[in-house]
């Protein structure tokens, strides 16, 4: 009987733990439906905008999620995204290919630099990426003396990527986001590289003993993070029809909240990349509900997101302790 109770508790805890991101989004939809009814549920006028913003944050969050898996943080993604948007807009007279390649190159360079500093010089990821955050933001401001760069009538294809909808219903950024999520889900689950990422996050020493090139994994993960940040900035450039040097400010903390809510613990070595989908939707629904209210200050978004992040981390810590207790209790019953 006692063993059965332990098993039931374990099953319920596992069910809630593995689907907490979905439950969180459903809760926000319920709140929005009760508070604002059809205004909130109107897809073409409201929810589609949530998907647009969630997808851009999600694209950037994919790289940060990978950093979480190796037990690191990337605080530079927002600034790198802004720089990529500025480079893309600056190069817009030369065509869509040159513009996008220029933006991606900016992200690639900062990503590689982060990875080398962290892997080869053993600088703490938080400190290293905080430094490159300042450098990237400063460079973005220098590109046009702190002013934005309008695309005008140049590279209309990018505007379609930023604002277009597939079949008139699915935002193009969401299509890109889901496609990348599918690719990385396959890589992490079925390839040696994916297993190496989890191994490095779990225990670097053990990973090295297994023959994994830890430094290369770190450099590659931060390079991917830089590229994803740049891609998000490029999409945002198309969305705004301009490069904005102050774009993506504060996205780092929003993304971290989305990742934790999505089910990736802060400790590294475990987690799921697909959780960023519902995590990013959740944090953007917070902003959406505040905007629909019309009376609350937009600054409440940061307060609420911060509280949600702390609560999510505390829940993860509590869940880990409960799992440990159940494991020990289950072992003592055998």
C-alpha angles and dihedrals in degrees: 000000000000090000090052092053091051090050093050092049090049093050093048092047091049092049093051094041095051094045101036092114093055092045090051092053092046089052091053091048089051091050092048092048093051095043101040107012116190093004089064096038095049101116100195095046103034122004095048089060089052089054092049094054095038090054094052091048089044094053090053090043094058091072093044089049089056088051089053089053091059091044096256139113131222112208095171101069098096093052092044089052091052091048091050091051090051094047090048092051092044091054095042094107088065095058140263097290096051091044095052093042089051093052093046091048090056090054092044093054094049091044093052091045091052091048095049094047091049099040102036102030095035094230114163109260093231093055095040095050092042087059093048089046089062091044094049093046091049091049091050090054092047094054092078103005094268095310128118122248116228119217091212109180093335125115097002088180090072091053088055089052091050099041107017127107127214109235086356091284112063116067113235091231087057091052090052091045095051092045091054092045090054091050095050093043089057092045094050095045104039109026136074090237091059092050090048091054091055092044093054090049092049099049125340093199093054090044091056091049088054089058096256116149096231096184092053091050091052094047092048093049093051090045090055089047090054092048093049091049090051093048090052090050091050092051089047089052089057091045093053095033086229144069111250119198091200095047122126095023110165093010091121094070092041089053093048090052090049092050095049092045087048090062106262110130121223094237098072133228095078137057143088128263094210091063089079088073096067093029092059092045090051096053091045091050087059090058091043094054091048091051092049090051091062094195102067119086116250087235088074087074092070092045094050093043090051092050091047090051092052092046091049091051092048090049090051091051091048092047091051091052092048091050089051091050093048090047092053093042092048091049092052091054094057 
